[in-house]
Amino acid sequence: MKVLVTGSNGLIGSEAVEHFDRQGHEVFGVDNNMRRVFFGAAGDTLWNLERLKNTCKRFSHSALDIRDRAAINELFSSQRFNLIVHCAAQPSHDKARDIPLLDFEVNALGTVNLLEATRQHCSDAVFVFMSTNKVYGDSPNEIPVKEMETRYDYVRVEDYEGIDESCRIDRTLHSLFGASKAAADIVAQEYGRYFRMNVGIFRGGCLTGPAHSAVELHGFLSYLVNVALSGGRYTVYGYKGKQVRDNIHSHDVVRAIEEFAANPRPGEVYNLGGGRQNSVSVLEAIARIEKLTGRKLDWNYVDEARKGDHICYISNLRKFQRDYPKWKITRSVDAILEEMVASRHSDPAHSAAK
């Protein structure tokens, strides 16, 4: 295949590049290091680009901006892609409030540029859009929860497996990031359903892994590990640190993309996260990292939750597992943390970038 990966220097993008390159496919990456623009030096992803150039055999890269419609069209007219993995985004719901126009241009306009170029030049290709659980806004907070010693959890038995795709995405507080991604999510669905294109939408929970250029505003687990190892201070915002997230390793995300690409369902939407088995609260994550590193984390508490933040979010994976039974979670939270710590110790370039 000929594979296009947008956001190819990022967490999921770089995992996709490596995965499809190992299989012998020709991989074209697009990434203009906008993460540095969003988050400053700590968000710089050039270290990851250099790593890909050194390890991949059939990888070529362009610093193209997905907002540039003419450049996107030129790229697609000169290549015939079989698979488009669209990961490029402004990913922080906190940062979006400071850059609402840039956020919308990257997340919504950039996505429709790519979808239309696919329709015009390679309409039979599979297009996978990495969406987010923030399209649900704060509607998941309406689900009854109970406070436990170290976490919040769902009260009702029927909610045990988490949030499924029937959760509403309107009449709720999204953050501007959630709104721009919801716009892109709906447009991607429409290209799948209206034009019958092979478009799949993955609404991600906490996507994580060692290749994350994590910052305070984006990259929960990875940033927490960075702070623990660097001796910095971590801030917990609201909910007593008992807010819950489900964490999925970038490898398992790319495996889901691969399964969908082999048997696409036009316009289908899937929640994709670590599920119940990989759910962890902030307090629980801190305790696990302290045990793993042998270091006490310096952290403080601010008794005000981030606007629109989820109290308890666990991705219900049953729909995807029903449609793609070969796929499963292969990395536990503990395994993910162990890999992150080992990566920070063994990769000076990564540590320096942080």
GIFEN-V525562 format. One line per field, one symbol per residue. ss: DSSP state (H for helix, E for strand, - for the rest). phi: phi as a letter, one per 30 degrees, with the letter a starting at -180 (. if undefined). burial: + if it has 24 or more other C-alpha atoms within 12 Angstrom, else -. Layout:
# GIFEN-V525562
ss=???
phi=???
burial=???
This chain:
# GIFEN-V525562
ss=-EEEEE----HHHHHHHHHHHH---EEEEE---HHHHHH-HHH--HHHHHHHHHH---EEEE------HHHHHHHHHH----EEEE--------HHH--HHHHHHHHHHHHHHHHHHHHHH----EEEEEEEHHHH--HHHH--EEE----EEE--HHH---E------------HHHHHHHHHHHHHHHHHH----EEEEEEE-EEE------E--E-HHHHHHHHHHH--EEEEE-HHH--EEEEEEHHHHHHHHHHHHH-----EEEEE---HHHEEEHHHHHHHHHHHH----EEEEE---------E--E--HHHHHH---------HHHHHHHHHHHHHH-HHHHHH-
phi=.cccbcidddddedddeddddddjddcccbachdedddbiedcecdedddddddcccbcbbbddcddddddddddddcbcdcbccccdadccdddeddbdddeddddcdeddedddddddcaddddbccdcaddddhceedddebbdcdbacbdddedcedjdcddedcchadcidddddddddedddedddddchddcbcccddddaldcdddbedajedddddeddddidcccccihiicdcbccbdeddddddedddddadceidcbdbadiedcdaddddddddddddcicdddbbccdadddidddbbbddcddddddbdddadccdeddddddddddddccedddddd
burial=-++++++++++++++++++++---++++++++++++-++--++++++++-+++--+-++++++++++----++-++--+++++++++++++++++++-++-++++++++++++++++++--++++++++++++++++++++-+-+-----++++-----++++++-+-+--+++++++++++++++++++++----+++++++++++++++++++++++++++++++++----++++-+++++++++++++++++++++++--+++++++++++++++++++++++++++-++---+--------+++++++++++++++------++++++++-++++++--+-----++-++
